[in-house]
Structures are given as C-alpha cells and as structure tokens.
Amino acid sequence: EMIVDKSTTYVVLGDNGKTFVDRNERLPMGPARQATFSLFLRNKSPEAEFRACLKSICARWASHPDVERLRLSLFETPDMEAERRAGYPIKTHPVDMQYQAWIDITVSKPAVLAALADNAMAADLAAHVETIHTYPTNVVFTFVHNGAPTLAGLRGYAAYDAINALNAAQHRHPRLLTWMYGDIVREGQIA
C-alpha cells in the first residue's frame, strides 16, 4: 500500500497482441530515438466491435510511410479476484478506470500522429472508444524480440543499462544466462 495504491494486471493472449509494422533496423531499447507514444484506450462498444475497430485503424495507420512501428495489445478482462486468491492483495482500479487496449506507436515526427486521425477514422473511434489517454514514451524497453527474451527482459532494464555502460560482457555469456534462466534462453540465445 505504501508503494502502489491501486493496480490492475493486463494480459494479452495469442493473436490479441500484434505488431502491424516495425521498420526499426535494430532492437528498440533505451532512449526513444523517434517520436514514440503509448495510447491507452477504453471501450464504448461491445468487445468484438471495439477490437475490430482498433484492428482496422491500426492496419490503416501501419500503411502510412511515416509510421515506423505500431503494435496493438488487446487486453483480457482482468480477473483481480483470482489474483487476490493467489496471494496478490491489491486494491484494483474500478472497472471504469481500466483499459481494454494499448497501442504502441513510433512515428517519424510528432505531427504525424495528428495527421493519422482523418474524419472517417475519428467517427470510428467516437463510435467504439470511450477514452484515449496518450503519453509520450521517453525510454523503450523491449523484453521479447522475435520470440526470444532480450537481456533487458531477463535481467531488467536497469541491469541491461549497467551491463552496457560497464561493458560487462560476462553478464551476457550464454552459459551464465542459461544457468540462471534455463530453457527460456534457448541454449544461450537471446535477442
């Protein structure tokens, strides 16, 4: 209670997490090199319609040449009672404060984000989305890339940053990582 007053766990299963486009030539990690935003959304319409709307909009946005990266995460309805029974005693955000989706988008310049919302798209959003909260992203943390964990995913971003700053190559050694994390490292291979 002293650190987190309220919390909600968001889960994305299977195809409900999709990267529509990623033009990054290297693994996105560290200070954001381009204009990157997180859009958190609450639904107005039934789940199926809300999700179909967001998938359609993300597909259109991904075709824009100035959209460098776009990922859509559609959240499962949180089961906070199950978490409490599992020993995670938290105060949950009320349902009307929980999100149902997150869009992670990187554009070549901030003005592109405003240009993406044309009138037809605005009408779709207004019909299916109750709330959009948009936040700039200053640091990018990539924990899984191409299906494999990254060093930041295994060790945490602070450790990743320290290992790189200190050139502590021994902390990347495949045998060490396999010993620490087991099969998830896939015989020492990390992204």
Secondary structure, 3 states (H helix, E strand, C coil): CCCCCCECCCCCCHHHEEEEEECCCCCCCEECCCEEEEEEEEECCCHHHHHHHHHHHHHHHHCCCCEEEEEEEECCCCCHHHHHHCCCCCCECCHHHCCCEEEEEEECCCHHHHHHCCHHHHHHHHHHEEEEEEEECCEECCCEECCEECHHHHHCHHHHHHHHHCCCHHHHCHHHHHHHHHHHHCCCCCC
